[in-house]
Amino acid sequence: MRSLYSLLSCEESASTSEIKSAYFGFIRRHHPDKQRQQENETSSTDDVIVGDHEEGHDLVKIAKVAWETLRDRESRSVYDNWLREQRLRQTVLVSDEVAADDLDEDEPFYACRCGGDYPISKEDLSRMVDDIIIPCASCSLFLRITRSNT
């Protein structure tokens, strides 16, 4: 399972200064301006590379969320607990799957086939790096929420 730690290429036991160093290293490698600069240095005037820097922007945004979450002791503790919970849930049988993009942001629940609900928090969705698995509040079924519907 991917995590904010693996995104930044650091250990879960890393100190705040190690995470900071990993974050700035990630930014140096993936920032769209840095990629554009490298493209300009490697291309001649006749061979202009037209690159899509959307991916670089997205990676930088995700890395910023990782840094904001992991640099604060309290938010890191909440994230670590959430991460442990997600790893435990990977061993369960998933009964339904939905893309995060398809969820109604104003609805904190997703209906289960038993008649109960899967409680979905905006906090869970905002920390989403990989798929998340949520238990039904009324039965033993689980819902997998994927990052996108593509």
Buried (B, 14 or more C-beta within 10 A) or exposed (E): EEBBBBBBEBEBEBEEEEBBBBBEBBBEEBBBEBBBEEBEEEEEEEEEEEBEBEEBEEBBEBBEBBBEBBBEEEEBEBBBEBBEBBEEBEEEEBBBEBBBEEBEEEEEBBEBEEEBBBBBEEEBBEBBBEBBBBBBEEEEBBBBBBBEEE
